[in-house]
Amino acid sequence: MNPLAQRLAERAGHPELIELLSEHLAGTELNTLLLEVFQRRAQNLSPGALMHHYRTNRFVRPSSADAIGMRRFSLEWMQSAHEAGFGMIELSPVCPLGTCSVVATAHQNKVVSALRGTEVVADATNVLALESVLRRSEQQYPAAAMHCGAVHRHVRSQEIPKVKGFSAHFAVLALSTAGRDTGDFNFEKAAVLHHFRFFNQEFKRLGLGPVSFHLIPAGTSGIRDRLNQTMIEFLRREMPDSRIERAPEQARQSYYHALQYKIRITMPGGAEIEIADGGFTNWTQILSGNQKERFLISGMGLELLYKLLNGQM
């Protein structure tokens, strides 16, 4: 449902008009109307009002992270990911409207929607799913896995905790692996191992060990318990020096399918924190219409880690 149409109907006191307004305020007509609205609003803003908005709007204030230090930290992670085989992509600040809500489970109200059929990127892994399907379809869906990554500044519209270092926008390292089901969980095992080895290596390089990986059965698929057990046995065999743990099953959710994981690190002071998570989703299956496609994502709080290491949290 179009948010503007809903607001107009609610203000008019006639919720039954929502569907009608949504139909008439769609596509090009909606863009034209909103462009005119925003143009008039901007024309009526005084310099003082603009300054007030900049001072008080949580979406526009700059990050508290040191700009040069954060860039250097991001580049180090990007270079490491590139050397690990992830094709790093410089994503657009915006993506198609519905990128997070159409194939994932995020509510559109948690996203900053924009004009011309776009929204501000709230989760780069959703965009990597779109890009992976586009690239793989152009290559006729090859058997070889496709590893992609991006460092991107996310913007989230939900309320943020009143905690030092937290903001409405933040840098994240997003990684993905797209490929085809080859039977016996071979793709799944290889993809998870690839992500885990990368994170394990990088966290240890920063002296943030021990690193622990917590596997969680996800979704309602009949294969989830078998995949979880198979994955734990496989990872413990391939990564004998790492902590591979079975986490308690969480409340049923539809974001991840079959397997979810969380990665915890130990800070120099001894505190253990959750710094990354990921799992398998069905996004590329939905986007491509091909049920043989598989997609693994990982997301790490890059700016969060930088701030923690530099005493900004």
HULINVEN-V593061 format. One record per helix or strand. SS is the DSSP state (H for helix, E for strand). FROM is the first residue (numbers start at 0). TO is the last residue. Records with the same first field share a line. If there is no record, write none. Layout:
BEGIN
SS: FROM-TO + FROM-TO
END
This chain:
BEGIN
H: 2-11 + 14-23 + 26-42 + 46-55 + 66-82 + 107-109 + 123-137 + 185-204 + 223-237 + 282-287 + 301-308
E: 86-87 + 93-95 + 112-112 + 117-119 + 145-154 + 168-179 + 211-217 + 242-245 + 257-265 + 271-280 + 292-299
END
